[in-house]
Amino acid sequence: MNPLRIGNFSGFYGDRFDALREMLTGGELDVLTGDYLAELTMLILARDRLKDPGAGYARTFLRQLESALGLIQERGVRIVTNAGGLNPAGLAAHIGELVDRLGIPLRVAHVEGDDLTADHSGALAAHAYLGGFGIAACLRAGADIVVTGRVTDAALVTGPAAAHFGWGPGEFDKLAGAVVAGHVLECGTQATGGNYAFFQEGDVRRPGFPLAEIHADGSSVITKHPGTGGFVDVGTVTAQLLYETGGARYAGPDVTARIDSVRLRQEGPDRVRIEGVKGEAPPPTLKVGRNRLGGFRNEVVFVLTGLGVEAKADLVKDQLATEMAKSPPAEVRWELVRTDRPDAGTEETASALLRLVVRDPDQKAVGRALSGAAIELALASYPGFHVLAPPGKGDPYGIFEDTYVPQGEVPHTAVLPDGRPVRVPPPPETRPLAAAPPAGLPAPLEQGATCRAPLGLVAGARSGDKGGNANVGVWARTDEAWRWLAYELTVDRFRELIPESRELPVTRHLLPGLRALNFVVTGILGAGVASRHRFDPQAKALGEWLRSRHLDIPEALL
């Protein structure tokens, strides 16, 4: 049987608008997937729905689709997307209207049942992460376009693969292989050189979007359309495999994929084969992502230029402390960012930034009373006083939480092209999730001369967020570097290099098949990205910060 060619045209809400057309015209495909949802996106869509009950889906997808419907029919490519967000039925109805208006006979179906908001008092949105078998049911019934709400990102690939190859719920190795391929595809150009630690090794000015050639046994080849930018190699695929994952077991609604079983092989230019993936029964519960309003947040950034930066910071902090004492916000955070240099050639490089962030359930406590007090210091504080932008009245911020419910309690439903709802049963076999046995360490590298140098000279990294936690995946590029990295980058060394993590739980996972370590730092992102807890609220650059830190590295590796 020929492989199923599944491409991706969106990795987030706001990704390259022209990618759908580019993928349709760039080469052969059977299915195109669009991933629009993330924890923050669900909050954004929930706020849209508060203003308009008919909203709650990714509006840009409709505009992308309008100009591409003729191509979709002509090429015979099926579209599977989670752009339905909080309102998949609404988006499917709009697509149906569009199809009728343009006179293009495409069949539309959708998946629902993930919305559990009514069961979670105080939540703006609470949605279970569904698997791929609802998508598979829609495709088997002849759908050309399938719209979902909150499914796992990988379900956009496992659903079409299960439909095409006839896989059942118990074929765990095959499903796990599709999950791994789906995880590589889900973030679009992150698999083809985008956001890649060694981006200078190719032309990544406009990376092409990735595609996977999936085989009946669950193995796959990650590639891209000929002539498109970027590149696909073992490193780009490894980086994406480590993104937003944790230990050896990667749990999903349909299967738990063993990341420690993955084997990667460069098969040719821009072609990486994924094979050997093992799967296990999924957990008996589904994750539910819950977004709620956390309160209100305000920020003022003071610019401190030239001499006496710390004394200037102390002065403005003392001045505002007096004002804030009249009605103290629930949370006050100051951060001095030393971007200044001595004897600088430009005013910008002579300046440091002092950030004041306040949070409180009451908007008045962080609003204009505070921001007005900051601006009233303009002629009465440190020399050179100015701020990056006028402070506002305080903006709402969100909190992301996750909880779990039994799989059988979620009404996973495929609404077929003829409008018939079909209930998707929970998996017949489940297995409680547990940590995998610890992997063995490689033989240590022989002792030799060392040189103080950045970790990034011998290792790549990619980091991301899951709720309030961050993961940092670090991989070695050679067997020798792995033999050093596995012993050198311990939890204690990680905490030393990333001071923010010193008081937080840090877990290290060993993945020898990828020559990789995956660190999970619990709580470093506070209540999640929507709470904007830190300078880099999604930990996107945490891995690059780690790579910039200096260690004693064996000279033989440099």
C-alpha atoms as one frame of an Amber mdcrd trajectory, in Angstrom:
protein
   0.000   0.000   0.000   1.265   3.462  -0.875   2.108   5.761   2.018  -0.410
   8.354   3.142   1.007  11.851   2.557  -0.141  14.214   5.299   1.025  17.833
   5.301   0.640  20.722   7.696  -0.323  24.291   6.814  -0.665  25.904  10.253
   1.138  25.528  13.562  -0.753  28.216  15.498  -3.528  30.790  15.200  -1.785
  33.496  13.175   0.604  31.316  11.184   1.468  32.054   7.540  -1.788  32.885
   5.770  -0.669  31.648   2.338   0.529  28.266   3.580  -2.685  26.414   2.705
  -2.416  27.403  -0.956   1.364  26.839  -0.971   0.951  23.289   0.305  -1.846
  22.500  -2.144   0.190  23.662  -5.144   3.669  22.582  -4.006   3.448  18.825
  -4.454   1.435  15.655  -3.969  -0.673  15.329  -0.813  -3.575  13.251   0.449
  -4.429  15.197   3.618  -3.634  18.670   4.918  -3.835  19.471   8.623  -4.106
  22.844  10.296  -3.316  23.258  13.998  -4.695  26.509  15.454  -5.126  25.763
  19.155  -2.941  26.304  22.189  -3.643  27.031  25.850  -3.550  30.800  25.260
  -5.615  30.498  22.062  -8.437  28.808  23.966  -8.577  31.787  26.329  -8.587
  34.233  23.405 -11.423  32.332  21.750 -13.323  32.180  25.045 -13.168  35.959
  25.335 -14.381  36.214  21.725 -17.323  34.006  22.643 -18.222  36.257  25.586
 -18.698  39.119  23.128 -20.436  36.997  20.481 -21.918  33.576  21.336 -21.588
  32.626  17.655 -17.812  33.161  17.708 -15.164  30.980  19.324 -13.437  29.606
  16.226 -10.356  30.666  14.195 -11.803  33.232  11.808  -8.723  33.344   9.588
  -9.272  29.737   8.527 -12.497  30.657   6.740 -10.670  33.332   4.745  -7.845
  30.923   3.909 -10.349  28.306   2.817 -12.385  30.597   0.568  -9.530  31.104
  -1.878  -8.509  27.431  -1.806 -11.756  25.445  -2.093 -11.383  24.965  -5.839
  -7.837  23.654  -5.408  -8.945  21.307  -2.633 -11.536  19.746  -4.911  -9.218
  19.668  -7.927  -6.349  18.026  -6.016  -8.561  15.658  -4.034  -6.915  16.690
  -0.765  -8.807  16.296   2.481  -8.570  19.031   5.119  -8.494  18.270   8.847
  -8.240  21.158  11.305  -8.930  22.059  14.920  -9.799  25.631  13.852 -13.274
  24.980  15.286 -11.860  25.869  18.698 -14.780  26.396  21.074 -17.394  26.225
  18.321 -16.663  23.489  15.756 -20.343  23.192  14.789 -20.454  26.927  14.079
 -17.363  26.848  11.898 -18.587  23.748  10.054 -21.879  25.523   9.337 -20.046
  28.558   7.930 -17.926  26.281   5.726 -21.095  24.601   4.499 -22.524  27.989
   3.570 -19.282  28.873   1.785 -19.296  25.597  -0.164 -22.904  26.164  -1.223
 -22.290  29.775  -2.212 -19.289  28.883  -4.383 -20.955  25.797  -5.824 -18.070
  23.456  -4.964 -19.377  20.024  -3.894 -17.229  19.363  -0.840 -18.613  17.461
   2.147 -18.112  18.939   5.627 -18.165  17.131   8.968 -17.149  18.040  12.475
 -16.192  16.556  15.837 -17.703  17.745  19.113 -18.123  16.685  22.724 -14.929
  18.196  24.097 -16.672  21.245  25.649 -17.097  20.615  29.392 -17.349  24.283
  30.400 -20.801  23.821  31.923 -19.314  21.344  34.422 -16.621  23.774  35.615
 -17.989  26.718  37.553 -16.015  29.916  37.052 -14.226  28.696  33.925 -14.336
  30.675  30.700 -13.526  27.481  28.836 -12.964  23.873  29.877 -12.266  21.380
  27.122 -11.189  17.740  27.060  -8.394  16.705  24.704 -10.018  14.188  22.355
  -8.271  11.610  20.196  -8.347  10.869  16.494 -11.142   8.325  16.080 -13.861
  10.961  15.727 -11.884  12.416  12.828 -11.479   8.911  11.388 -15.251   8.340
  11.523 -15.880  11.582   9.613 -13.344  10.685   6.921 -14.671   7.143   6.544
 -18.119   8.650   5.965 -16.744  10.614   3.017 -15.950  14.018   4.537 -13.637
  16.262   2.528 -13.240  18.794   5.340 -13.258  17.843   9.018 -13.427  20.519
  11.706 -12.726  19.744  15.354 -12.604  21.526  18.649 -10.004  20.630  21.268
  -8.325  17.442  20.138  -4.709  16.596  20.801  -2.474  18.136  18.163  -1.310
  14.695  17.037  -4.931  13.539  16.582  -5.043  15.592  13.383  -2.660  12.972
  11.965  -3.701   9.810  13.810  -7.321  10.246  12.673  -6.572  10.334   8.932
  -4.020   7.515   9.282  -6.488   5.293  11.156  -9.176   5.987   8.536  -6.862
   5.333   5.594  -5.216   2.151   6.863  -8.200   0.782   8.768  -6.441   0.782
  12.121  -8.521  -0.101  15.164  -8.250   1.250  18.701  -5.966  -1.562  19.884
  -3.223  -1.240  17.240  -0.986   0.663  19.596   2.355   0.482  17.771   0.833
   1.822  14.553  -1.090   4.541  16.379   2.010   5.495  18.340   3.986   5.874
  15.127   1.307   8.247  13.814   1.326  10.177  17.109   5.070  10.751  16.781
   4.693  11.875  13.161   1.816  14.115  14.216   3.878  15.667  16.983   6.613
  16.483  14.488   4.116  18.090  12.083   1.949  19.957  14.582   4.103  23.079
  14.881   4.569  23.537  11.156   7.932  24.957  10.183   9.547  24.084  13.518
  10.213  20.740  11.791  11.870  22.335   8.755  14.443  24.644  10.347  12.228
  27.218  12.037  13.243  28.118  15.609  16.091  25.620  15.256  19.229  25.837
  17.393  21.517  25.347  14.373  19.485  27.501  11.972  22.622  28.801  10.268
  23.165  25.417   8.606  20.476  26.132   5.994  18.386  28.872   4.452  15.510
  29.358   6.892  14.319  32.764   5.734  11.037  31.175   4.592  10.913  27.507
   5.591   8.531  25.242   3.761   5.859  23.469   5.775   6.455  19.797   6.625
   4.729  16.645   5.512   4.838  13.025   6.633   4.692   9.946   4.433   2.986
   7.504   6.779   3.125   3.773   6.106   0.683   1.046   7.069   2.968  -0.172
   9.884   3.017   3.293  11.514   6.516   4.226  10.376   6.935   7.503   8.524
   9.267   9.785   6.637   9.306  13.493   7.470   9.990  15.687   4.466   8.747
  18.827   2.662   7.737  19.864  -0.829  10.621  20.144  -3.329  12.056  23.603
  -3.772  10.684  25.044  -0.557  12.912  26.751   2.012  14.359  25.377   5.191
  15.663  21.853   5.663  14.744  18.557   7.299  17.393  16.545   9.074  17.722
  14.367  12.160  18.370  17.486  14.241  15.253  19.396  13.188  13.110  16.315
  13.824  14.779  15.626  17.179  14.197  19.211  18.280  10.497  18.984  17.520
  10.149  15.565  19.159  11.488  17.061  22.392   9.218  20.117  22.213   6.601
  20.213  24.987   7.139  16.589  25.956   8.457  15.022  29.131   9.568  11.496
  29.850   9.653   8.273  27.891   5.869   7.866  27.916   3.929  10.419  25.859
   0.292   9.859  26.764  -2.665  10.620  24.534  -6.344   9.685  24.305  -5.769
   6.837  21.809  -2.343   5.525  22.753   0.685   6.171  24.927   3.679   6.507
  22.639   7.084   5.458  23.905   9.387   8.308  22.945  12.324   6.225  24.147
  11.633   3.736  21.354  11.866   6.273  18.506  14.663   5.773  16.000  15.583
   8.442  13.461  17.552   7.930  10.275  18.551  10.376   7.559  17.217   8.689
   4.440  18.252  11.376   1.951  18.212  15.143   1.495  15.273  16.561   3.483
  14.069  13.066   4.372  14.154  11.617   7.902  12.699   8.200   8.612  10.946
   7.575  11.947  10.697   3.917  12.889  10.600   1.494  15.796   7.942   3.400
  17.729   6.230   1.338  20.395   2.784   2.053  21.777   0.897   1.140  24.929
  -2.724   1.402  25.976  -3.781   4.996  26.718  -4.593   6.236  30.224  -8.159
   5.769  31.494  -8.615   9.533  31.802  -8.635  12.517  29.452  -6.874  15.774
  30.175  -9.174  18.792  30.494  -7.683  22.239  29.920  -9.470  24.869  31.975
  -9.087  28.630  31.441 -10.408  31.205  33.882  -9.912  34.890  34.623  -7.149
  35.364  37.182  -7.506  39.084  37.786  -5.939  42.204  36.352  -2.345  43.062
  35.499  -0.483  46.282  34.795   3.102  46.974  33.812   5.390  49.995  33.725
   8.898  49.830  32.227  11.233  52.587  33.399  14.316  53.394  31.322  17.466
  54.013  33.371  20.303  55.532  31.376  23.977  56.034  32.106  25.575  56.098
  35.545  24.131  54.950  38.843  21.603  52.511  37.377  21.042  50.629  40.627
  20.703  53.836  42.663  18.169  55.165  40.148  16.217  51.904  40.407  16.222
  52.092  44.210  14.918  55.658  44.090  11.930  54.971  41.863  11.101  51.793
  43.805  11.074  53.737  47.068   8.930  56.482  45.555   6.308  54.084  44.211
   6.329  51.920  47.332   4.933  54.885  49.252   2.124  55.287  46.743   1.350
  51.573  46.524   1.129  51.310  50.328  -2.133  53.302  50.192  -3.861  50.475
  48.308  -1.394  47.611  47.920  -1.861  45.299  44.911  -1.976  41.605  45.705
   1.299  40.988  43.849   4.156  43.370  43.106   7.221  42.323  41.110  10.227
  44.463  40.212  12.869  43.297  37.755  16.001  45.204  36.770  17.206  44.138
  33.318  20.815  45.227  32.798  20.914  45.840  29.062  23.303  48.777  29.579
  26.998  48.839  28.667  29.747  51.134  29.953  30.883  53.945  27.661  28.120
  53.015  25.204  28.049  54.368  21.676  24.245  54.740  21.574  21.701  55.840
  24.146  19.872  52.526  23.824  22.967  50.530  24.749  23.616  52.882  27.669
  20.199  52.090  29.156  18.799  49.462  31.505  15.131  48.575  31.979  13.290
  48.446  35.292  10.010  46.526  35.003   7.202  46.905  37.519   4.445  44.291
  37.213   1.423  44.348  39.512  -1.530  41.958  39.760  -4.756  42.068  41.729
  -8.313  40.706  41.495  -9.543  44.323  41.535  -8.787  46.349  38.420  -8.706
  49.580  40.456  -5.758  48.318  42.512  -3.584  47.999  39.402  -5.215  50.656
  37.272  -4.803  54.324  36.707  -4.250  55.163  40.372  -0.991  53.246  40.171
  -0.038  54.108  36.613  -0.856  57.752  37.254   1.454  57.751  40.264   4.247
  56.373  38.089   3.832  59.107  35.497   3.585  61.828  38.170   7.227  61.043
  38.945   8.273  62.291  35.510   9.822  65.515  36.862  10.474  64.319  40.391
  12.596  61.213  40.198  15.908  60.063  38.753  17.717  62.028  36.009  16.670
  61.016  32.509  13.292  59.667  33.676  11.130  58.141  30.945   9.098  54.989
  30.343   8.763  52.738  27.295   5.021  53.301  27.002   2.329  55.055  29.011
   0.791  52.623  31.508  -2.858  51.787  31.043  -5.813  50.950  33.235  -4.832
  47.302  33.768  -5.653  44.324  31.558  -7.286  41.043  32.507  -5.058  37.986
  32.615  -5.926  34.331  32.495  -5.020  31.231  34.460  -4.660  27.807  32.866
  -5.255  24.668  34.904  -5.544  21.058  33.917  -7.616  18.325  35.416  -8.649
  14.840  34.332 -11.938  13.002  33.764 -12.686   9.358  32.907 -12.655   8.790
  29.149 -16.177   7.382  29.211 -17.626  10.578  30.699 -16.745  12.709  27.663
 -19.344  12.604  24.826 -16.869  12.322  21.942 -19.104  12.639  18.867 -18.494
  12.642  15.112 -21.115  14.635  13.216 -20.995  13.109   9.724 -21.447  14.981
   6.419 -25.155  14.060   6.356 -25.605  15.569   9.829 -25.874  12.272  11.706
 -24.144  12.287  15.117 -22.160   9.132  15.864 -20.831   8.542  19.354 -17.153
   7.557  19.454 -16.614   4.974  22.210 -13.747   5.226  24.675 -10.801   2.890
  24.079 -11.545  -0.714  25.060  -8.213  -1.044  26.836  -6.512   1.490  29.094
  -3.459   1.554  31.311  -2.750   4.009  34.154   0.177   6.219  33.266   3.362
   5.520  35.196   6.962   6.559  34.816   9.019   4.310  32.567  11.957   2.424
  34.085  15.049   4.646  34.052  17.193   4.318  30.954  20.796   3.274  31.193
  23.636   5.762  30.884  26.197   5.462  28.105  29.832   4.742  28.856  31.392
   7.971  30.166  33.721   9.928  27.944  37.397   9.556  28.738  38.927  12.349
  30.799  40.897  14.957  28.886  41.652  18.644  28.658  38.659  20.968  28.887
  37.830  24.472  27.752  35.321  26.924  29.203  32.738  27.379  26.442  28.977
  27.655  25.794  26.963  24.453  26.003  25.421  25.313  22.632  28.646  24.538
  20.809  28.025  20.826  21.348  24.295  20.534  22.050  20.997  21.760  20.698
  17.925  22.633  22.742  14.267  23.453  22.348  11.931  24.552  25.116   8.229
  25.201  25.569   5.318  25.398  27.974   2.664  23.110  29.390   0.503  25.095
  31.782   2.729  26.494  34.515   5.581  24.100  33.694   8.350  24.358  31.135
  10.317  21.647  29.424  13.811  21.991  28.023  14.918  19.249  25.657  18.681
  19.066  25.111  20.306  16.762  22.579  23.852  15.926  21.581  24.883  15.800
  17.944  27.442  13.007  18.237  27.841   9.856  20.294  30.901  11.341  22.003
  29.046  14.506  22.967  26.211  12.365  24.327  28.618  10.392  26.494  29.716
  13.699  28.033  26.303  15.402  28.194  24.552  12.524  29.963  26.935  12.824
  32.914  27.580  16.564  32.910  24.070  18.027  32.621  22.564  16.716  35.837
  19.641  18.293  37.666  22.085  20.069  39.959  24.044  21.451  37.004  20.807
  22.540  35.323  19.768  24.430  38.454  23.184  26.045  38.584  22.917  27.224
  34.983  19.245  28.302  35.241  19.013  30.099  38.594  15.218  30.540  38.325
  14.868  26.780  38.729  16.854  26.449  41.961  13.837  26.490  44.276  11.551
  24.569  41.922  11.060  20.852  41.232  13.192  19.802  38.262  12.880  16.355
  36.690  15.420  14.932  34.240  14.363  12.334  31.679  16.948  10.308  29.790
  16.238   9.464  26.117  19.323   7.636  24.821  17.766   6.758  21.450  17.635
  10.468  20.672  20.893  11.242  22.526  18.745  13.597  24.545  17.827  14.808
  28.010  14.435  16.339  28.725  14.106  18.587  31.773  10.710  19.535  33.195
  10.715  22.580  35.487   7.513  22.629  37.521   5.938  26.001  38.258   8.430
  28.239  36.463   5.608  29.771  34.379   3.284  30.456  37.301  -0.331  29.926
  36.260   0.507  29.494  32.577   1.206  31.706  29.596  -1.942  33.815  29.980
  -0.781  34.937  33.422   2.419  36.403  31.885   4.391  35.343  34.942   7.872
  35.911  33.535   9.756  37.824  30.841   9.465  34.839  28.455   5.979  33.604
  29.446   6.001  30.491  27.236   9.634  29.541  27.941  10.333  29.654  24.207
  13.894  30.894  24.721  14.718  29.017  27.921  16.624  26.417  25.917  18.651
  29.085  24.116  19.535  30.688  27.437  20.747  27.287  28.647  22.836  26.837
  25.481  24.502  30.198  26.096  25.729  29.204  29.574  29.387  28.229  29.903
  30.684  24.873  31.076  34.007  23.062  31.133  33.665  21.156  27.863  36.188
  18.565  26.673  38.396  20.088  24.006  37.921  16.954  21.921  34.265  17.917
  21.415  34.961  21.494  20.309
